[in-house]
């Protein structure tokens, strides 16, 4: 299992020591041309999470390549570049420019941003176009708001995606207590944090068997237990997002908490917990039995020690 940051939730150039705590660093979304993003206010806290309407603010692919990528390469961790756009050609253009960059380990296709007005709807078409211009590993980042996330995942896999990132934020709205006007200048924004966690778990749980692609699970993860549940639902790796705003050291803390959770259940390592939620009830009961407050895992291959 790798622990990553969620795209847009960590600026590695201002906090390289934080980025270095992850197994891979995922950049903010890069588009063909520079974007200022949406007008402020662009971030607002709610009692159930955080709303953001950044709007894909970024320097554009040329400035990213000349100014940002060389500095990011100094982090010493694999780099994943989040790729975005407003047409199929936009995605292909950015991916083609990144294909020859040895510093880039993978591309994450942002196919689900809720904070821009024009995003291509045909996931398969975008993935297929990008697959045609790059040999880099491709992860398709999908929305939890689609009618059937499993079908969307299948389309991404059939078009050439190597993995899935589940899930992006979901559209939400918060009103000012006094004026009853939207807190964000744009109105609605992407909701992340605790309220997104059950939605992310449902999407991850729905996808492993159908497309058969590795999954980076994300959405509301803030503790070792949250990471364990995403793994159990079927994620192979996990990304941390909103938690980093309040706890920049979350990666180290979460690793420690996850180790304790795994030890309590008798798992030798995180990979042994992947997909446990998909096992039949009898198999699950056979894996983990409870004696008082102690939990024991009976499958010998997964025993620690």
Buried (B, 14 or more C-beta within 10 A) or exposed (E): BBBBBBBBBBEBEEEBEBBBBBBBBBBBBBBBBBBEBBEEBBBBBBEBBBBBBBBBBBBBBEBBBEEBBEEBBEBEBBBBBBBBBBBBEBBBBBBBBBBEBEBBBBBBBBBBBBBBEEBBEEBBBBBBBBBEBBEBBBBBBBBBBBEEBBBBBBBBBEBBBBBBBBBBBBBBBBEEEEEEEBBBBBEBBBBBBBBBBEBBBBBBBBBBEBBEBBBBBBBBBBBBBBBBBBBBBBBBBBBBBBBBBEBBEBBEBBBEBBBEBBEEBBBBEBEBBBBBBBEEEEEEEEBBEEEEEEBEBEEEEBEEE
